[in-house]
Amino acid sequence: MYWVSKELKKYYIADEEEITSGKVTDIYFVRTRKILEAKGVNKRVRMEFHVMNLPRGYEWAVFAGLEEVVNLLKDKPITLYSLPEGTLFKPGEPLMILEGNYRDLAVYETPILGILRHYTSIATKAARIKKLAGNKTVLFFGLRALHPAIAPMADRAAYIGGVDAVSGAISEKYLGLKPVGTMPHALIIVFGDQVKAWKAFDEVVEPSVPRIMLVDTFYDERIEALMAAEALGGKLYGVRLDTPSSRRGNMKAIVEEVRWTLDIHGYKNVKIIVSGGIGEKEIVELRDIVDAFGVGTTISFPKSIDISADIVEVLEDNEWKPIAKRGKLPGAKQLLRKRPGLNDKICLLNTCVPEEGYNPLILKILDNGKPTTSPPGLEEVHNYVLEQLNELPEPEPI
């Protein structure tokens, strides 16, 4: 039968060698390189990556994925200029520039765009959620919406965007992030009794894990929240409401009812975490009465940040000549920024002279395949994004 026949792979995913060698690309780039080789054409070009339009309602996005692009291009005859990972940007601004013989870089356009678009889309949505949540904790619970092969990537992108923690168990190995999360409804259902399940969790799970009990399995959230508080007493850190949409009604009213009940019974210290179907509007509606949010699919499947790549300069007679297809601006560009905020100016990469207070953001990352600097750590990129978010007004929730 099909599932016991000889398999090439257990999962339909490309491995690191296939990606790094340029085999994971669109066929027209393979054919393009074949044609150029056959005709002896090998011009040196500068290819610029940018976003002409953001999704409706977005005024900025978070540039992410640079570290993986560097790993893809390292030791290849390509020079890479780029914004630092985690930089916020606006439509029309340059994000990255590749310089090299086109035959050397052609097949890498597809994987680079795939990396940058996916990372940037997830990081941007995470940043919007975190900005709207303010000082309330945001936890990323979105791995069940994605293929498991990219779980560490998704956790990394969301963390770059500003979430406070991620749930992926494997991300501790790959990212050094301590995963968070307590229990599913399945644990309670298997025990057949909420209190037994909560107490079993408390008895078995290491003390360093906060005692956050799921309180919407069999009974009303208010009743189960009080049951959990009485069962665990001072050990209870918080209660999590993951009420399905068919039972929600007015979620704000449910949370207020739980908060009131816990408070009048002496459990004012117990925190309330809400998860399940949380988006930007829900964050704004609940942020004043909720201590933390678990956000999944909203971040895992965000609106796409449509990064594109275009040749903008060709080297002719040892001089860079601006050129571009119609609808795009020719010439490799530099982005200047004056902080706080996104006070930006664009000028040509070769001739740009920064004005006072403005700093160039497009930096040389690879020089003919050799790194010019060490990459920042994940925590540093995470904090860089949060610093920029603090300088901006709240986005309109969508």
C-alpha positions as CSV (number, residue, x, y, z in Angstrom):
1,M,0.0,0.0,0.0
2,Y,1.0,3.6,-0.5
3,W,2.2,4.3,3.1
4,V,4.4,1.3,3.2
5,S,6.0,1.7,-0.2
6,K,9.6,2.9,-0.5
7,E,9.9,6.5,0.5
8,L,12.4,9.2,-0.6
9,K,11.6,11.3,2.5
10,K,9.3,11.0,5.5
11,Y,8.4,14.6,5.2
12,Y,8.1,16.7,2.1
13,I,10.7,19.3,3.2
14,A,14.0,20.4,1.6
15,D,17.2,19.8,3.6
16,E,19.8,22.4,4.4
17,E,22.1,21.4,1.5
18,E,19.3,21.6,-1.0
19,I,18.5,25.1,0.1
20,T,22.1,26.4,0.4
21,S,23.1,25.0,-3.0
22,G,20.2,26.9,-4.7
23,K,18.2,23.8,-5.7
24,V,15.1,25.1,-3.9
25,T,14.2,27.8,-6.5
26,D,11.8,28.5,-9.3
27,I,12.6,26.7,-12.5
28,Y,12.8,29.9,-14.6
29,F,15.8,31.0,-12.6
30,V,17.5,27.7,-13.5
31,R,16.7,28.2,-17.1
32,T,17.8,31.8,-16.9
33,R,21.2,30.8,-15.7
34,K,21.5,28.1,-18.3
35,I,20.7,30.7,-21.1
36,L,23.2,33.2,-19.7
37,E,25.9,30.6,-19.5
38,A,25.2,29.4,-23.0
39,K,25.4,32.9,-24.4
40,G,28.4,34.0,-22.3
41,V,26.5,36.8,-20.5
42,N,27.5,37.4,-16.9
43,K,26.9,41.0,-15.9
44,R,27.6,42.3,-12.5
45,V,24.4,43.7,-11.0
46,R,22.9,45.2,-7.8
47,M,19.6,43.7,-6.9
48,E,17.4,45.6,-4.3
49,F,14.8,44.1,-2.0
50,H,11.9,46.3,-1.0
51,V,8.2,46.5,-0.3
52,M,6.1,48.9,-2.5
53,N,2.8,48.5,-0.6
54,L,2.0,47.1,2.9
55,P,-1.3,45.4,3.8
56,R,-4.2,47.8,4.3
57,G,-4.0,49.5,7.7
58,Y,-0.3,48.8,8.1
59,E,2.1,51.8,8.3
60,W,5.3,49.9,9.0
61,A,6.7,46.4,9.1
62,V,9.5,44.6,10.9
63,F,12.4,43.4,8.7
64,A,13.4,39.8,9.7
65,G,15.1,36.8,8.4
66,L,18.5,38.4,7.7
67,E,20.5,35.8,9.7
68,E,19.2,32.9,7.5
69,V,19.9,34.9,4.3
70,V,23.5,35.5,5.5
71,N,23.8,31.7,6.1
72,L,22.5,31.1,2.6
73,L,24.9,33.4,0.9
74,K,28.0,33.0,3.1
75,D,31.2,31.9,1.2
76,K,29.5,32.7,-2.2
77,P,30.9,35.4,-4.5
78,I,28.2,37.8,-3.4
79,T,28.3,41.1,-1.5
80,L,25.3,41.8,0.8
81,Y,24.1,45.1,2.1
82,S,21.2,45.2,4.5
83,L,19.2,46.8,7.2
84,P,19.9,45.3,10.6
85,E,17.6,42.5,11.5
86,G,14.6,43.8,13.4
87,T,14.6,47.2,11.8
88,L,11.1,48.7,11.3
89,F,10.5,50.1,7.8
90,K,7.9,51.8,5.6
91,P,6.8,51.2,2.0
92,G,9.2,52.1,-0.7
93,E,12.3,51.8,1.5
94,P,15.3,49.6,0.6
95,L,15.7,46.6,2.8
96,M,18.6,44.7,1.3
97,I,21.0,44.9,-1.7
98,L,22.8,42.0,-3.4
99,E,25.9,42.7,-5.5
100,G,27.5,40.1,-7.7
101,N,27.5,38.5,-11.1
102,Y,23.9,37.7,-11.9
103,R,24.7,34.1,-12.8
104,D,26.0,33.6,-9.3
105,L,22.9,35.0,-7.5
106,A,20.0,34.2,-9.9
107,V,18.8,31.0,-8.2
108,Y,18.9,32.5,-4.8
109,E,16.2,35.1,-5.4
110,T,13.4,32.6,-4.6
111,P,14.8,31.3,-1.3
112,I,15.8,34.8,-0.1
113,L,12.4,36.2,-0.8
114,G,10.8,33.1,0.9
115,I,12.9,33.6,4.0
116,L,12.4,37.4,4.2
117,R,8.7,37.4,3.4
118,H,7.8,34.7,5.8
119,Y,9.9,36.0,8.7
120,T,8.9,39.6,8.1
121,S,5.2,38.8,7.9
122,I,5.2,36.8,11.2
123,A,7.5,39.3,13.0
124,T,5.3,42.3,11.8
125,K,2.1,40.8,13.1
126,A,3.7,39.8,16.4
127,A,5.0,43.4,16.7
128,R,1.5,44.9,16.1
129,I,0.0,42.5,18.7
130,K,2.7,43.4,21.2
131,K,2.3,47.1,20.6
132,L,-1.4,46.9,21.2
133,A,-1.0,44.7,24.3
134,G,1.2,47.3,25.9
135,N,2.6,46.0,29.2
136,K,0.6,42.8,29.1
137,T,2.3,39.6,28.4
138,V,2.0,38.1,24.9
139,L,2.7,34.4,24.4
140,F,3.0,32.8,21.0
141,F,0.9,29.6,20.7
142,G,0.8,29.2,17.0
143,L,2.8,26.1,16.1
144,R,-0.3,23.9,15.6
145,A,-1.1,26.1,12.6
146,L,2.2,25.4,10.8
147,H,4.2,22.5,9.4
148,P,6.4,21.2,12.2
149,A,9.5,21.5,10.1
150,I,9.4,25.3,10.5
151,A,8.4,25.5,14.2
152,P,11.8,27.0,15.3
153,M,11.7,29.5,12.5
154,A,8.1,30.6,13.4
155,D,9.0,30.9,17.1
156,R,12.1,32.9,16.2
157,A,10.2,35.3,13.9
158,A,7.5,35.9,16.5
159,Y,10.0,36.5,19.2
160,I,11.9,39.0,17.0
161,G,8.5,40.7,16.6
162,G,8.2,41.2,20.3
163,V,6.2,38.4,21.9
164,D,7.4,37.7,25.4
165,A,7.6,33.9,25.1
166,V,7.0,31.0,22.8
167,S,5.5,27.5,23.3
168,G,7.7,25.4,21.1
169,A,9.5,22.7,23.1
170,I,12.2,22.3,20.4
171,S,12.9,26.1,20.4
172,E,14.9,25.7,23.6
173,K,17.4,23.6,21.7
174,Y,17.6,25.8,18.6
175,L,16.9,29.3,20.0
176,G,17.7,29.1,23.7
177,L,14.1,30.2,24.5
178,K,12.5,28.6,27.5
179,P,9.1,27.3,26.3
180,V,5.9,28.3,28.1
181,G,2.6,26.6,28.4
182,T,0.8,24.5,31.0
183,M,-2.0,22.1,30.0
184,P,-4.5,21.3,27.2
185,H,-8.1,20.4,27.7
186,A,-7.1,16.8,26.8
187,L,-5.4,16.4,30.2
188,I,-8.5,17.4,32.1
189,I,-10.7,15.2,29.9
190,V,-8.5,12.2,30.3
191,F,-8.6,12.6,34.1
192,G,-12.4,13.2,33.9
193,D,-12.1,15.7,36.7
194,Q,-10.7,19.2,36.7
195,V,-9.4,19.2,40.3
196,K,-7.7,15.8,39.9
197,A,-6.0,17.1,36.7
198,W,-4.9,20.4,38.3
199,K,-3.5,18.6,41.4
200,A,-1.7,16.1,39.2
201,F,-0.1,18.9,37.3
202,D,1.0,20.5,40.6
203,E,2.4,17.2,41.9
204,V,4.3,16.2,38.7
205,V,5.5,19.4,36.9
206,E,8.7,21.1,38.1
207,P,8.1,23.9,40.6
208,S,9.6,26.5,38.3
209,V,6.6,26.3,36.0
210,P,3.9,28.7,37.0
211,R,0.7,27.0,38.1
212,I,-1.7,28.3,35.5
213,M,-4.9,26.2,35.4
214,L,-7.2,25.9,32.4
215,V,-10.7,26.7,33.7
216,D,-13.3,26.3,30.9
217,T,-13.5,22.5,30.3
218,F,-16.7,21.2,31.9
219,Y,-18.3,24.1,33.9
220,D,-18.7,27.8,33.7
221,E,-15.4,29.8,33.7
222,R,-16.3,31.6,37.0
223,I,-17.0,28.3,38.8
224,E,-13.9,26.5,37.5
225,A,-11.7,29.5,38.3
226,L,-12.8,29.5,41.9
227,M,-12.4,25.7,42.0
228,A,-8.8,26.0,40.9
229,A,-8.1,28.7,43.4
230,E,-9.6,26.7,46.3
231,A,-7.8,23.5,45.1
232,L,-4.3,25.0,44.8
233,G,-4.5,28.0,47.2
234,G,-1.4,30.1,47.2
235,K,0.3,28.0,44.6
236,L,-2.1,29.2,41.9
237,Y,-0.4,31.7,39.6
238,G,-3.2,32.2,37.1
239,V,-6.2,30.8,35.3
240,R,-6.4,30.5,31.5
241,L,-9.6,31.0,29.6
242,D,-9.6,29.3,26.2
243,T,-13.3,29.4,25.7
244,P,-14.4,28.2,22.2
245,S,-16.2,30.7,20.0
246,S,-19.5,28.7,20.3
247,R,-19.6,29.4,24.1
248,R,-18.0,32.9,24.2
249,G,-20.8,35.3,23.9
250,N,-19.3,38.5,25.4
251,M,-15.7,37.5,26.3
252,K,-15.1,40.8,28.1
253,A,-18.1,40.1,30.4
254,I,-16.8,36.6,31.1
255,V,-13.4,37.8,32.1
256,E,-14.9,40.5,34.3
257,E,-17.1,37.9,36.0
258,V,-14.1,35.7,36.6
259,R,-12.0,38.6,38.0
260,W,-14.8,39.8,40.2
261,T,-15.4,36.3,41.6
262,L,-11.7,35.7,42.3
263,D,-11.3,39.1,44.0
264,I,-14.3,38.8,46.4
265,H,-13.0,35.4,47.5
266,G,-9.6,36.7,48.3
267,Y,-7.7,35.7,45.2
268,K,-6.8,39.1,43.8
269,N,-3.3,37.9,43.1
270,V,-4.4,35.2,40.6
271,K,-3.8,36.4,37.0
272,I,-6.1,35.9,34.1
273,I,-4.7,34.6,30.7
274,V,-6.9,34.5,27.6
275,S,-6.2,32.5,24.5
276,G,-8.0,31.1,21.5
277,G,-9.0,33.3,18.5
278,I,-7.2,36.3,19.8
279,G,-6.5,39.1,17.3
280,E,-5.8,42.8,17.3
281,K,-9.3,43.9,18.2
282,E,-9.6,41.3,21.0
283,I,-6.3,42.5,22.4
284,V,-7.6,46.1,22.6
285,E,-11.0,45.0,24.0
286,L,-9.5,42.9,26.8
287,R,-6.1,44.4,27.6
288,D,-7.4,46.4,30.6
289,I,-8.7,43.4,32.4
290,V,-6.4,40.6,31.2
291,D,-2.9,39.9,32.4
292,A,-1.6,37.9,29.5
293,F,-2.7,36.7,26.0
294,G,-1.9,33.5,24.2
295,V,-2.0,34.3,20.5
296,G,-1.7,31.6,17.8
297,T,-3.1,31.6,14.3
298,T,-3.3,35.4,14.1
299,I,0.5,35.5,14.2
300,S,1.2,32.2,12.4
301,F,-1.0,33.2,9.4
302,P,-0.6,37.0,9.1
303,K,-1.2,39.3,6.2
304,S,1.8,38.9,3.8
305,I,4.5,41.5,3.6
306,D,5.0,41.4,-0.1
307,I,8.8,41.9,-0.5
308,S,10.1,41.9,-4.0
309,A,13.5,42.0,-5.7
310,D,14.6,44.0,-8.7
311,I,17.9,44.7,-10.5
312,V,18.5,48.5,-10.0
313,E,22.1,48.9,-11.2
314,V,24.4,47.2,-13.7
315,L,28.1,47.6,-13.8
316,E,29.2,48.9,-17.2
317,D,32.7,50.2,-18.1
318,N,33.6,49.9,-14.4
319,E,30.8,52.3,-13.5
320,W,27.4,51.5,-11.8
321,K,24.6,52.5,-14.2
322,P,21.1,52.9,-12.7
323,I,18.5,50.8,-14.4
324,A,15.1,49.2,-13.4
325,K,11.9,47.9,-14.9
326,R,9.1,50.3,-15.2
327,G,7.3,51.0,-11.9
328,K,10.5,50.7,-9.9
329,L,13.1,53.4,-9.0
330,P,16.5,52.7,-10.6
331,G,19.7,53.0,-8.5
332,A,20.8,51.1,-5.4
333,K,19.6,53.1,-2.4
334,Q,20.6,54.0,1.2
335,L,18.1,54.5,4.0
336,L,18.8,57.3,6.5
337,R,16.9,57.5,9.8
338,K,16.6,60.1,12.5
339,R,15.3,58.6,15.8
340,P,13.1,58.6,17.7
341,G,10.5,57.3,15.3
342,L,10.7,56.6,11.6
343,N,12.0,59.9,10.3
344,D,13.5,58.6,7.1
345,K,15.2,59.8,3.9
346,I,16.3,57.8,0.9
347,C,19.3,58.6,-1.2
348,L,21.7,56.7,-3.6
349,L,24.0,54.2,-2.0
350,N,27.1,55.4,-3.8
351,T,26.7,59.2,-3.3
352,C,24.6,59.5,-0.1
353,V,25.9,62.1,2.4
354,P,24.0,61.7,5.8
355,E,22.6,64.9,7.2
356,E,23.1,65.8,10.8
357,G,21.1,63.5,13.1
358,Y,20.4,61.0,10.3
359,N,22.2,57.6,10.4
360,P,22.7,55.2,7.4
361,L,20.9,51.9,8.0
362,I,21.9,49.9,4.9
363,L,25.2,48.3,6.0
364,K,27.6,45.9,4.4
365,I,27.0,42.5,6.0
366,L,28.9,40.2,3.5
367,D,31.9,41.3,1.4
368,N,32.3,38.8,-1.4
369,G,30.7,36.1,0.8
370,K,32.8,36.9,3.9
371,P,31.0,38.3,7.0
372,T,32.0,41.8,8.0
373,T,30.6,41.5,11.5
374,S,29.1,39.0,14.0
375,P,25.3,38.7,14.0
376,P,23.4,40.1,17.0
377,G,21.9,37.6,19.4
378,L,18.2,36.8,19.3
379,E,17.6,38.7,22.6
380,E,19.4,41.8,21.2
381,V,17.2,41.8,18.1
382,H,14.0,41.3,20.2
383,N,14.9,44.3,22.4
384,Y,15.8,46.4,19.3
385,V,12.3,45.9,18.0
386,L,10.7,46.8,21.3
387,E,12.8,50.0,21.5
388,Q,11.5,51.0,18.1
389,L,7.9,50.1,19.0
390,N,8.1,52.3,22.0
391,E,8.8,55.3,19.8
392,L,5.7,54.8,17.7
393,P,2.0,55.4,18.2
394,E,-0.4,52.5,18.5
395,P,-1.6,51.1,15.2
396,E,-5.3,51.1,14.4
397,P,-6.4,47.5,15.2
398,I,-7.6,45.5,12.2
